[in-house]
Amino acid sequence: MIALLCLASPAIASADNDDAIFPKKLDCGTTSEPKNCKAHQRLLPLIMGGALAGRRASMRSVARYASEFSNGIFVRDQKLSCAWRMVIIGSPKLRSTSDDQSSFEKTCLALSKSDYADAEMLAKKIALRVFRVNAFVLPANN
């Protein structure tokens, strides 16, 4: 029993740390479409798993959930969305597209300098969690 707890504790600890890198849920009872809200909120853990496994499509979904699905389903967080976009285009392990670059520019370049700096720090944290190495190049902020 103790051995199982020891094995589980790193997973529990990393799950707590993951709270900062994923969109926060809102109460579906306050939205005009509670059924749709609950469906998206049930889907998020699957998407999170894919994002942590380094799947580009899942990372894109996380970025969209943080910025576009803020209509009563998730808390809108442009810095978080930007951080995931940075990870997508800054990773040497993923091949980004022109759409990824466009989404990065649309999301990130609209941030203030301090918010952009916060997004960079968060992107480094996400990249370390996803790729387990510091092999990550931050995109240039033009």
Sequence and secondary structure as in RCSB ss.txt:
>XXXX:A:sequence
MIALLCLASPAIASADNDDAIFPKKLDCGTTSEPKNCKAHQRLLPLIMGGALAGRRASMRSVARYASEFSNGIFV
RDQKLSCAWRMVIIGSPKLRSTSDDQSSFEKTCLALSKSDYADAEMLAKKIALRVFRVNAFVLPANN
>XXXX:A:secstr
 HHHHHHHHHHHHHHHHHGGGS  B  GGGSS HHHHHHHHHHHHHHHHHHHTT HHHHHHHHHHHHT TTTTB 
  HHHHHHHHHHHHH TTS   HHHHHHHHHHHTTS HHHHHHHHHHHHHHHHHHHSS         
